[in-house]
Amino acid sequence: MFQAVASAHTVQNSDRDLLITVLLADDSEIVRRGIRQLLATRNEIEIVAEAADYAQTIQLANDLKPRLIVMDLHMPEEFKASSQDIKSHLHCGSEILAISFSNDEDTMALARNFGATVLLDKISLADTLIPTIVRLGQRRRSAVAS
């Protein structure tokens, strides 16, 4: 028997437009769990799905069209595609917030190739992730409202 499970964030329809929907993409379950726990403290942010590789990320992003994709830049490339190929397969209009353990020039270039708006260091996510998501969500809302 199928049973619907209520979301931890009960959102009224009128508040739906204010909600910042997020697709979380990282091959590490531990990292996803930590980010999930961090974001669960905020009512305006909802994780709509999680992906463990690029193929899942593309499929879920195109199906769900979240406002933001929080994406690890260094997932295994089972999809066997370049960052440009992955970017060209994303047709969802979502902004990409890239995360990585390194933020050297090569990683910054990779983030740009993915079309990422922001690159955050995984080490400092506890301090930087929520403010960045809120800022990007507000900017996107004001752009849509104009």
C-alpha positions, 0 to 999 in steps of 0.5 A, spaced: 500 500 500 502 506 498 502 512 503 504 519 502 509 522 507 508 529 509 514 534 507 518 536 513 516 543 511 508 544 510 508 550 505 501 553 503 500 554 496 501 562 496 508 561 499 510 556 494 513 561 489 517 564 495 520 557 496 527 555 494 527 548 491 534 545 491 536 539 487 542 536 491 547 532 487 553 529 491 556 522 490 557 522 498 551 520 502 555 523 508 556 530 504 548 529 502 546 528 509 550 533 512 547 538 507 540 536 508 541 537 516 543 544 515 538 546 510 532 542 514 533 548 519 530 553 514 523 553 512 524 557 505 529 552 502 526 545 500 530 539 497 526 536 492 531 531 490 538 528 491 542 525 486 549 521 486 551 522 479 551 527 473 546 522 469 541 522 475 542 530 476 540 531 469 534 527 469 532 530 476 533 537 474 530 537 467 524 533 471 523 537 477 526 544 475 528 546 481 531 553 483 538 551 485 542 545 483 547 544 489 552 540 485 559 537 487 564 538 481 567 532 482 562 526 482 564 520 478 563 521 471 559 514 469 555 519 464 562 520 461 561 527 459 564 533 459 562 539 463 560 542 457 556 536 455 552 536 462 551 543 461 548 542 454 543 537 457 540 541 463 534 544 460 531 546 467 533 554 467 536 552 474 542 556 477 548 551 479 551 552 486 557 548 485 561 545 491 568 542 491 573 541 496 578 545 492 577 552 489 584 552 485 584 555 478 582 549 475 576 548 479 574 555 478 574 553 471 570 547 471 565 551 475 564 556 470 564 550 464 558 547 468 555 554 468 555 555 476 553 561 478 557 560 485 563 555 487 563 554 495 568 550 498 565 544 502 570 545 508 566 552 509 559 550 507 556 550 514 557 558 514 556 559 507 551 555 504 545 557 507 546 565 506 548 563 498 542 559 497 537 565 500 541 570 496 540 566 489 533 565 491 531 572 492 535 574 486 531 569 482 525 571 485 526 578 484 528 577 476 522 573 475 517 578 478 520 584 474 
